[in-house]
C-alpha cells in the first residue's frame, strides 16, 4: 500500500493542480506539519522540475530530519533539498 501512494504522489510531480485536487507540494506540507506538530515556522514546499525543496525554520535538527524523512516518503524518486534552518 505504501508503494501505491508513493507512485500517486510522484505522478503529481509535474501536473498542475486542477479543481479540488491537492498538489504534491500541498500534500507534503500538510503531512510535514502533522508529523512535526507544526514546529516548522514558515514552512514552504516547492515542487520543481529538478525536485522538491523544503524551506522554513525549526528549533531542532531532529525536527528538520523528520520533515525530510516525511517529504522523501511522499516525493518518490524526486531529488529533495532540505533548506530548513535550525535556530
Secondary structure, DSSP 8 states (H G I E B T S, - for coil): -HHHHHHHHHHTTT----TT---HHHHHHHHHHHHTTT-SEEEEEEEETTEEEEEEEES-HHHHHHHHHHHHHHHTTS-EEEEEEE-
